[in-house]
Structure formats: C-alpha cells, structure tokens
Amino acid sequence: MNRAAELHFDAVLAALLEANDDALWSGRLRDLARARDRVLHVAVMHEPYLSLLLDGVKTIESRFSLKRIQPFERVEAGDVLALKRQSGPVVGLALVSDARFFELDPEVIDNLRGEYAVALAATDDVFWREREHAAYATLIVVTHPRRLNDVPLQKRDRRGWATLVPAGPLR
C-alpha cells in the first residue's frame, strides 16, 4: 500500500484488509465491515510492549490516565485493535476478549500489579512508578495477535487511542 489511510473506519478497514494475508483475520475484518455494529480501535503503542503483544508474551494491553478518556469504558469483548507503532504505521491486529475498568487508588494499583504484572509484561518498578498518579485504568485482554505488513495511517494528533465507528457518533 503506497497511500496512507485516513483515520476513518472504512479507510482503515480497507487498508487492513489489503495488508492482511491470514484467513482468520480476513474473515473477521470482512465480518466487521458487514456487521457495522462493532468498532475498530487504533492503539498507539511503544516498544517493547508492541512487540511483546504481537509475540504473545504480553496478553493484556493497559491504558492509565488522569481522566476518563478512551478507551475507558469504550472497549469491549469482540472489538478489534489495530496496533500502531508510535510515530509509525499500523503493524498488527489483536482481538479483545475482555476489558476491565478501574478507578484507582494506591491499594487498587497494588492489586493490579500483583494480579496482572506478568500478563502486562510490566514486572519492573519503573512501569508502576510512572502510573502511580493515574486515576483510571483500562485493562484489555487480547487474543489472536497478528503481525501485518506496514499500513501507513494519517493520524496527526497526539492521542494514544482512537475509536473508529462506521458512521454516527462514537459509542
């Protein structure tokens, strides 16, 4: 693909279909295009977490924030994640099998660390220190990670998450 897809549901979905050569994912993406009742999430990810997720080592993607912003309470089982390298193309896909949402305090953060650190590939103190002032957390259990040929995407803002819908308002 030479041209970067615009950050719109149909354009991104078409680019993903073109870049994908996996039968399972081709079927799922075609179903997504037909159903029109699901959303497509673009998750901007940093290394090494992106590679760890695509390799199946990291099975939960997390988002911590000070405010109730996406994906908090906006992602659910069955949704598709397009995995975008920070300042780069979309390089993979994953399926959401569960999403959990937390309002944080120090005790909740300690509990999250104890229960999910390995699945988050976040066993180091630095990861948790950087998130100790967050007020909200979204933990997204993912399955079927799939690497793609690079899919250029025109995303010009600094958001780390975008929820794309076929038409109408975001859910």
C-alpha angles and dihedrals in degrees: 000000000000103000123066114242116239117243094262127115098244095043094049093044091051091049091049092050090051093050097045125089099172117108095214093051094041089056093045093049092048089050089051090053092049100041095053089188097092130074133230117222124204109208116193108212138190127217136284089028095057094055092042090054093046090049091052094243092110110052100172126057114204136201121191121188145166092228136038095266132147130329091026106112090346101091127069143169112296095031119126123232120209104204112218123191111232107266089359145076132299104272104174153010135228135180121232111232096172140357126203127191128202138186103215138229127153093272093051091048090051090050092049090050092050095047104034110023095104095046089047091049084233107124095133124095093232093066092054095041089056090055102041093105096049118119099198137035133192118196114194118194108210134195136182098031110193131188116223136195105264113287111199112220129192100228111151104171131080098242114129092209136038126184113207123196129186094243140335130031125339114265 
